[in-house]
Amino acid sequence: MLEFPDLPRGFEWWSGERGTAYYTRWFGTSFRMGGSLAGKHGLGGYDGEMFWDEGGDHYVAIYPILGVREGGDPEVSEYAVSRGRYSTEQAALDAVPEIINRL
């Protein structure tokens, strides 16, 4: 059973998808702009992703929100500003708070 650590600074765990040979789990800030990191990488909001494909490592990446489109959808950068690579899913989960704190 996986354990999801508490996330800092307004970040929260979101949904994900899983198959026998892959998974993706999303997380991010509940806000799209503002917050303590506003102006550092964009508006201050972030979208994060944990993912794995069979045979590979487990990855974590955090992308800044650059803008908000008409209708409220975020415009997310295609370039991660913080990332990590891990040998297990639990190690990747455990590292997410540290990766956030590096922002």
Secondary structure, 3 states (H helix, E strand, C coil): CCCCCCCCCCEEEEEEEEECCEEEEEEEECCCECCCCCCCCCCECEEEEEEEECCCCEEEEEEEEEEECCCCCEEECCCCCEEEEECCHHHHHHHHHHHHHCC
